[in-house]
Amino acid sequence: MPYFDTASAAPLHPVARQALQASLDEGWADPARLYREGRRARLLLDAAREAAAEAVGCRPDELVFTPSGTHAVHSGIAGVLAGRRRVGGHMVVSAVEHSSVLHAAEVHEAGGGTVARVPVDRMGAASAAGYASALTASTALACLQSANHEVGTVQPVAEVAEVCAAAGVPLLVDAAQSLGWGPVEGRWSVLAASAHKWGGPPGVGLLAVRKGVRFAPQGPADERESGRSPGFGNLPAVVAAAASLRAVRAEADAEAARLRVLVDRIRRRVARLVPDVEVVGDPVRRLPHLVTFSCLYVDGETLLHELDRAGYSVSSGSSCTSSTLTASHVLKAMGVLSEGNVRVSLPAGTTAAEVNGFLEVLPGVVAGVRATLGVPEEEPQAPVAESLEVDAVGLRCPQPVIELARAIRTVPVGGTVTVVSDDEVARLDIPAWCAMRGHTYLGESPRPPATAYTIRRNL
Amino acid sequence: MPYFDTASAAPLHPVARQALQASLDEGWADPARLYREGRRARLLLDAAREAAAEAVGCRPDELVFTPSGTHAVHSGIAGVLAGRRRVGGHMVVSAVEHSSVLHAAEVHEAGGGTVARVPVDRMGAASAAGYASALTASTALACLQSANHEVGTVQPVAEVAEVCAAAGVPLLVDAAQSLGWGPVEGRWSVLAASAHKWGGPPGVGLLAVRKGVRFAPQGPADERESGRSPGFGNLPAVVAAAASLRAVRAEADAEAARLRVLVDRIRRRVARLVPDVEVVGDPVRRLPHLVTFSCLYVDGETLLHELDRAGYSVSSGSSCTSSTLTASHVLKAMGVLSEGNVRVSLPAGTTAAEVNGFLEVLPGVVAGVRATLGVPEEEPQAPVAESLEVDAVGLRCPQPVIELARAIRTVPVGGTVTVVSDDEVARLDIPAWCAMRGHTYLGESPRPPATAYTIRRNL
């Protein structure tokens, strides 16, 4: 039963399991204690820190272990913002950061700080120019992920780091998605990562803060981990995290080459086998194992459910699969279709047969979901009016777009359709649909309590 | 090699190890996902929450898992203080809380809040009357540990909870040291605990917040664990924590009865076998497995080192064994001797033979340390002056007290000795020495950059 959501969580790497076993026996004591059990734990902790620092590319005394990647991000951001408070309260992030970064930015705003969100292109990539124009004299911190967690696009970290260094602004890199594949290049200042993304155990994050970065840990004082991560450490998991990072790195180049071929196949085949699909993210500058596509006229939750029934575990950025009823902020920032969204992230060891099996099943599953939703036929139809208004209030994604696709055939070329919808996702998906189908999106106007979106038929 | 520091960390319980193994296979996926691996993880998480809630004595939806007991305390305190901000910024803690509570209180003070520290008696116990007089109309939160982590004294939680309930103030109980032995009695509002204290794995804390308590989680938003504990959860460890809590509870009464006998033996024998020793903490209302004593004229670090060489791992609240050079705040609040302090906390399964072995070794180890420090002979000596001043500036614990013991014999009964010391611990240990030896402590006066402590010889 293939599991294709390794970007969410990866099964434990065999080396992580072995290291965890061994250090449950050797590393349960408090490494701060002076007796033999404590000294033994201290040796394990020191060795794990050295191994992790080597993989990150920093000094051991620059790196601490945290309870998760999210904690590493939160502590790293809070520490730099406080340490550089005198510089100012301005912070720069990309629009497609992980929610842990964006939520920390919201807390900063709520506390009176300001946040600039650097836009990305349609591939999901931020640019050095974007950061350059966002930096101000009062910028305390800039943040950029090494690669995007939803679409796999690799960010220009080294270039952005140069721009930040020139401005004297520290760059925090969220390396959660890429650290297992290799070190982050460029002159970053702070780095955060999460062990369970590379096959290490859950419960371990890494936070590296380069010497020279002004850093003031926030929250109650605690003498552990240089005062940067409170609470009794999870030493067995830390040891397993460090050991498995070293192990996955040893296999990374070969595995990346292999998975890159499989992902390229998915990118090509999905576009060919599934009608009305948009494969998103950079086809070249991307993570080796991850691909995302969106299917028109498909309800994401039903799609995931049917794929699960067929034996494939994948993820989605569609609004209809999240509890918040909002579409992925990443897809939104990219301006690409969010409905029927599927993220496939292949774990190490995924075989071509597994990928082929998925590609065999997918077109039928998508067709099945579309059939139950009553997706409009492609046959031409006689126009019924020059312009038409569709009341889609109360309908949820993907229904407003399905209504639009049905209505557009009933106006002549040059005619318009206005969709009135109170589904927030329509704002993203209606323009994306126009771009895919060659129609012109004319814009939106308020129609309280909903919004009216107007489209001109072009063909 | 007996390990007698289970109050710091306990080796993994066999049930915890089994559960951890099993859930590494079954529980690595994200429980928020809808596919089968996610659903399986969700089932494990739900079952662990139910088991833990049953052991705590709360509803499953009142309990969340955190990365450590320290995180549970920090989040619990911050959440209640923010949730009840309108009531006021006053907080009440006992003087002998764990550092995680006291450091959170310091952060609250730094942010403009006020904190009352309820004193304890010489046994280390706080009182309901003490809390009653500390509560004000603007008290947002009161905190009290279930039992003290350094001396084992059990606190009157149920009585204090009644006082708090009558005043409408929520009581947060730090149950880290006692939860493995049984549920916390009384009408507490918030409870925090730590799995590695009961033989669960590190990396798991519990935070229970009763329905009806106004609670506003602080820090960046995160949808996991009801928004009260951010970051990807450590599910295998959570499962192991819940399973081992159930297991240790099943053995708790029998094991408590057994260890209580062993600890009683240590309390009696240490007082008899070691001269100039003070056994501290309540002899009856105490944790079953923990005992602390302080040895006059002994350097705590050397003592721990020698006990370690003899095969016994114990802990100490002496200043000379901590990196901060301050004595334990608990011993300070109790007003008991801190020098030569030893905490013995027996893990489950400790045998009488192991305890006897320790008691055989201890007197010789203490005598050996005293011999190297040049502890004064007991022989009487002719007085050399009516009053005497001893310059102990630059000397560290236990040397100022040793100098005092040497000098007191050179003044007549009724004469005085003044010790000038810049060791902060002298303020605690000189009065404690007077109480132990039957002399009168007359008080201190500033002697910049040191302090002068004056003692009258009584016998």
Interface residues (C-beta under 8 A of the other chain):
Chain A: M1 Y3 D5 S8 A9 A10 P11 L12 R17 L20 L24 W28 A29 D30 R33 L34 Y35 R36 E37 G38 P67 S68 G69 T70 H71 H74 S99 S100 H103 A104 E106 V107 S194 H196 P201 P202 G203 G205 G219 P220 A221 D222 E223 P230 G231 F232 G233 N234 L235 P236 A237 E301 L304 H305 L307 D308 S313 V314 S315 T321 S323 T324
Chain B: M1 Y3 D5 S8 A9 A10 P11 L12 R17 L20 L24 W28 A29 D30 R33 L34 Y35 R36 E37 G38 P67 S68 G69 T70 H71 H74 S99 S100 H103 A104 E106 V107 S194 H196 P201 P202 G203 G205 G219 P220 A221 D222 E223 P230 G231 F232 G233 N234 L235 P236 A237 E301 L304 H305 L307 D308 S313 V314 S315 T321 S323 T324
